[in-house]
Amino acid sequence: MMRLAVRTLRFRKGGFIATFVAVVFGTAIVMACGGLMETGIRSNVEPSRLAGAPIVVTGKQSHLRPGAEDATPLPERVGVPASLVAKIRSVEGVSAAIGDLTFPAIAPDVAEGHNWSSARLAPYRLTSGHAPADGQVVTGPGHRPGDRVTFLINGEPAHLVVSGVAAGPAGHAFFSDRDAAQLAGRPGRFADIGVLVASGTDIDAVKDRLQALDANITVSTGVDRGTAEHPGTEAQRTALIAIAGSFGGIATMTMMFVVASTLALSAQHREREFALLRGIGTTPGQVRRMILGESLLVSIPAVLLGCVPGIFLGRFLFDQLGSHGVASPVVEFSQGPIPFAAGAGAAVLAAIGAALIAARKSAKIRPLEALMEASLQRKWFSWVRLLFGLLFLGGGLALLIVTATVMSGPLAGATAGPSVLCWAIGVALLGPFWTKAVLLVLRWPVQALTGVNGRLAILNVSARSVAMSAAAMPVMLAVGISTANLYMQTTQVHAASEAFTRDLRADAVLVSPAGLSLKLLDQVRSVPGVASASAFVRSTGVIDEPRNAPFDEEGAPLLGVNAQGHDGTAPVRLTGGSLTGLTGSTVALPDYVASKIGRRIGSEITMTLGDGTAVKLRVVATFAAERGYETIILPAELVAAHTTDGLTKQILVRSDPGTDVRPALTKLAAAHPGVQVADRDALVASNIEDLQTQAWINYMLVGMLIAYTAVSVVNTLVSTTLRRRREFALQRLTGSTRTQVLRMLTTESTLIALTGILLGTLVALACLLPYAATVSTTALPTGPLWIYLVIITTATLLTFTSTLLPATTTLRHSPTQPTHTD
Amino acid sequence: MRRKQEIVSRTEHSVVLHDVRRVYGRGSNAVTALDGISIAFARGTFTAIMGPSGSGKSTFLHCAAGLDRPTSGSVTIDDQPLAELNERRLTELRRERIGFVFQSFNLLPALTVWQNVCLPQELDGRRPQRAAVRAVLDRVGLGDRHKNRPGELSGGQQQRVAIARALVARPAVIFADEPTGALDTQTAADVLELLREPVRSQGQTVVMVTHDPVAASYADQVVFLADGVLAGSLTAPTAEQVADRMTHLGARSKLSMAVAR
């Protein structure tokens, strides 16, 4: 049968192009996702500044909440106690252990400052000058010994003299050990410890001995050392794995669906051929093997070809994710053989599965049934189909109910996303039924508007409602999936920014990436017209005690603000207590969280902050918060002290009513390098930008899915139209002009597009309404209307061009000219 | 009795139909296409089946050839009752013992003439006998066109390829469904000669459904069908005789319809 498959393929290349393209796309997308996932799992960061130390000891960047199963990744640098250095030195095989201090120090070409002794870990080598004494610094080339350089450290300018120039990885400056310890601001702790061993030592053995010292440290060798330099990669790694996983899954499912539909279509269009084969003695098994053989012959080269864009697509996606801050740009993209195997395997399996589905019916029919059925309407109904259709619709309904009742806030996307797929597949399986229902509705207006051609078109599509449904279903899928996914994004972004701005009472904000000092905060407070001002710091933490706090293993968002009265800037509506006492070890909790864990004002909770420090906190206030957007409020100093850079980067300012404090603030900022003043809108915008970043990934991924379903739309319509050549010729022989045939097709396309768009919109609404009701306050999804307009315009254009273009080419020939290929 | 019939059929008959009924649809929509037909086709004969439209001749051919299963009654080909075979075995039997020539769409457009003729043997897992294929193609006058695809041939040529494909496996019986329906008179005559020739030379059995009296006149005997039952036969017919009989059949059919009303 393989030989027959080869011959058929060689002859019917056209019919398999869509399958080929779909498999190429699918392979590339699945492979790219596999690459992203592998990158996430490996999280290879090339060590640079610590490359000279074969072993690097860091704190454990995760925290296991008591009673929890999964550890929460800690976003801030945990660090190691200085006392560990001596213990490490005494371990057998260690020749030296050097504590490394890291702190932000902003100057041209410099981002981080370190202690000079850690320069050995790269290693840096002095090319001129000498090691730094107090008040001195060693920089990279670009400065000369004796130059004066101003650094911004903790929001304050610091003037230092260059004592020497060292060659090594760029972006780092080295201070005297005493200066560094003071500037790093975390007494008794190092960011990490670099361990040197004598050459020829068994590094793995040393690593095991070091790990045995303390359970709260991570000992890294080889490429893992890179993460020690960039502690934030852990949280991004989880995000990357999640994105790659969910999108890879959806892409595989869509590929299966598209490949199955293209193969089924080509099998359906060749029913006469199968009938003849069966008639002259081909057994059902042989027909099945032939279809399977064809699909393998198409998909295997397609898979091989798909590997090429797969490599680049993965890297491209990773670069994009990196530049949008979703993935860490320091992580190396790695795509080993596993993603290749996964992409190729998924594509081949999808093709085989699709071929088996397509072959089932073609192989089972008796030759005579096939001969008759080929010219008549294909029977679409089967109990299996009804069963699966109802199962998928039931699944969609169940997910809808779960979305509306059980899920809260941003989590609703977890059930709303799959629900649209369930709805869409359910509707597609029972397509002819839905198509007929829609046609009943559309029938009268179309007939009234378009006269004879319209009537002919209506007759056509009604008589061929199964074929019509086959054409309208891909349109429905594309419209439904894209509308639902895109508006889920916009609704989510809108709801989140609503939740943020509703309580935001700042009139202006001071921003500096190099940090804002406490001194500046005092100066801001003394500006005339300023009612109150507060630092604004974000991090992530975990409530350890009580254990039933309603946060998942990703932890709870923390917000650090200064103690303040009723005229404060904190974006909350207090329901109990006050923020005037928010200093030292205190906390303000959302009502929902407080009631869930049974804590009131005055009682205590235990939290682990972003850098793994456990603190006991007294509850001083409770406030109202949107479900799903709960934040825990802590004193700003407490949060800032437990972040990687220890900086306050924003100060929120509230002015007296009727006064504009911005000119005065701008003047103040001018005296402080790096500080900028923004208004409330800028604050909102920067918040939205964060949300947009996440949304952006989804836009990109959804975009690829849409392109994918478009393949299916075009394929279905083009091949269906080409197949009707005879019918068109007959119409022209019986007196229709070319224009009339085209006009009839236009009406048909309109009906197909309308049906697809109508059903797609219904499917999208079935997912969006409960989703919007859950994440926001209204059931109506929010988002710009133009997205929907673009979707339906594209769907309509695709439908029209892929019907009318091939029809025009066909009609160019004389109607009497025989068509041999049928 | 039954035993005796089997012995008779083994020696003389390629195809035996016994009380074959075929009903389409159910309940009030039921249409009886064949209403108890018994007939046997002897080896080495060329039979034409004739009848007005709707007389059940196509259904007859499909049932006799194992393409369709009768509602009741039995069909036996080369002593093998078809009813006891499953779909796969039935298909294999068709491949080995039956050749087909349809009115149109006879050939796979993707394959060349040569490949089309070899196809049944390849499906059977056999190596095509090149000499036999060449001989058959020469016999139908297409020895020089074996590399062409069906799309490049005229209707008559395509039909001749189909006959070559039916002949090359040397089946027990060849069924032809309106083989000349789409051809002009001269081409039709060529095709009919090709069908008749192996009957004479190799003792092949041919059963052909047609509505063309001229085509029927090439057969050894003509069997008439009307309203799903046998309506007589003619041996060594001429076109005039057949046409005459057909006219009567058509009239009777109309009459019976009028009476039914």
Interface residues (C-beta under 8 A of the other chain):
Chain A: R3 L4 R7 T8 R10 F11 R12 R272 E273 L276 L277 R278 G279 I280 G281 T282 T283 P284 G285 Q286 R366 P367 L368 H820 T821 D822
Chain B: H62 L67 D68 E87 R88 T91 E92 R94 R95 E96 I98 F100 F102 F105 N106 L107 L108 P109 A110 L111 Q115 L119 P120 E122 L123 D124 R149 P150 G151 E152 R165
